[in-house]
């Protein structure tokens, strides 16, 4: 499966004859499983029409002074947060200069400046413009800012000259963009990840559960796979389609999840517990549906094992990452949980109600904001905050942090052995 499957891609199109190739790029991105939104500069609309890209992408095209209700409603900040990657293709010398110097005088440059997504540009211009020292300097500025540069290629140009400056062919752009999501940070490591809720049966019909959707855990599993890990994903009930991990295990109850975890933990390097596991289960599950005959119903609950604590207390244990979904005192509760349960890292998120002007975060949302803490020798060692963003973007950032901390721990263990 392509690493672009399920990704949100913003395709920026600037003024240049190579813009006609962007139509094929749009089609190929969608075939790879990506959701595409097209942003055009005013100059780009003089080479190709917005209607072409609306037909290909299935969505209104974004450009300055757009009157379309759906397009104008998705402001640059929303679009910037929505994107997993932005690719500017073709990228004219003018737009490259603007991006290099932080100019934000149109929708495309503004959303690029406002986004934390993967950013790529595919230069396309006359060979002399490409060779100009200013263009070369601007491209270096962009790559120094962690932009990925695709091309250019060499060959015949629309102006009749031959040389370097052509935009890469669509197949090359596609493979280059796919490669951007393959970090190799966890190459060859074995990860066990839990996700979603657990359901504790009351009778054959009813259960006790929670609001976890599994989105964060699934996003982390996908990011870990892209980073080269061998991923086992153990999931409670979720409507999401599982990512293409090495092994997927569907469970329902906390007891089933514990059994699946303990049978998978051998040779595990990193254990990430994102699942919202039920703290309690019904002591006596009714064999038949309970009839509504009384005004009240009393259920006796018994405590479930704390799976992450069981893993953390293994004699030979993996690097253990927990999650703390909190509605109050988020940071303090997470710090206490980190030390009390002897975890290596904990990821806290606020699942209380969001303000009216911000997207909902946490359960049943595509967005989240995270506060991460990690420990060493039973003491709090560091912390990092990740501001509001799509869970897919946060997952990749979190995987990078986990990979770095895991390597540091492993190296420290070797140095002190």
C-alpha positions, 0 to 999 in steps of 0.5 A: 500500500502507498504511504499516501493512502489516507493522507490529506494532501494540499497541491499548490499550483503556481504560474507556469506551463508545467501546470498542465502536469498537475492535473495528472498529479491530482489524479495519481494522488487520488489513485494512491488513496490520498484526499486532495485539495488544490490551491492555485495562485492567480497566475496559475489560473491563466494556464489551467482552469480551476474547473479541471481540478475541481472535477479531478479532485471532487472538491472546490479549488482554493484561490485568492478571493474565492467566492465558493461557499465551501472553499471560502469557508475553509480558511488558511489556518483550517487548511494548514491544519488539515494537511498531512503534506503540501506539495507545490508543483509546479513551483515558479521562481517567484513563489520559491522566492516568496516561500524562502523569505517567509512572504505571505501575500496570497493563500498558498504562501500563507497556508504554507507559512501556517502549516506544520505539515510535510512541505515539498516543492517541485521547481519548474522554470527556464534553464537560465532562471534556474541557474540564477544565483538568486534561485539557487540561494532561495532553494537552499533556504527552503531545504534548510527550513526542512522543505523537500525539493523534487527536481528539477529535471533536465530536457527540452523546455516549452521555450524551445531551449534545452537544459535543467529546469523542467518539472519532474514527471508525475511518476517521479513526483509521486514516488518522491512524495511517498518517500517523505513519509518513510523516516526509517526512525524505527527500522526493524524494531518491534512495537505493540500498540493498543488502541480504542475502547474496551467493552465490558458485558452486562448481559448478551445485549448491553455493555459498559464502554467509553467514548474512545474512537481508536483514531489516535492509536491507529494514527500512531500505528500507521506512523510507526509502520511508515517509520519502519517498525514491525507493528502489532496493533491490538484494538478494541471495538472501532469503526475505523479500517485497520492500517496495514500493520504486520499483525492486527488483533481485534478484542472486546474486553479488557481481559481479552486485551490483556491476554493479547498484549501479554502474548505479544510482548515477548521480543517487543522493543516499544509498547505504546498503550493508547487504548482507553481500557475499562477500569472495572468490569461487571462481576456477574454477567447475566446469561440472558438479557436483563428485563426492565422490571424494576425502577432501578438496577444495581451492578456490582463491578470488580476492578480490571488489571492495569495492563500497562502496569503489568507490562512495566513490571515485567523483569525484561520489559520494553520501553513503555509509553502510556496515555492519560486522557484527562478532563482536569489537572491534565499535566499534574495527573499525567506526571503522577501517573508516569511515576506511579506506574513506572512508565518511560513516557506518558502522553497527556491530552485534555478530553474536556469540552473545547471552546467554541472557536477551536476544533474538538480534540481527543475522543471522536475527533481528528484533532488533538493536542498533546503534552508529553512527559518522560522519566529516567531512573524514576524521576521526571526528566523532560517534557514537550508540548505538541499544539493542536493539529491533526492526529496523523501529524501528531502521531508522526511527531510523537513517533519521532520523539519516542524513537529519539528517547528509545535510542537515548535509553538504549545507548545509556543502558549500553554505556552503564552496562 
